[in-house]
Amino acid sequence: MNTFQYQVVSIDGDYAHLKRMDVPSEELKLVARALLPPEITEGTRLLYEWMQYSIME
């Protein structure tokens, strides 16, 4: 299973814009906040694995 690292760049209502951190990329991924941990803020680092997002320590 693939594992990816993201950082929350901005929060726009019910969506968050995520930037992939483990590879250089300028593209942002738009993700519904319902799929993310409720305590995220801008700058939060996330780990995506097994089709779930979790906050990185």
Protein Blocks (a to p, Z undefined) as FASTA:
>chain_A
ZZdddddfbdehjaccdddfkbccfbdcdddfklpcfkbcehiacddeehiacddZZ
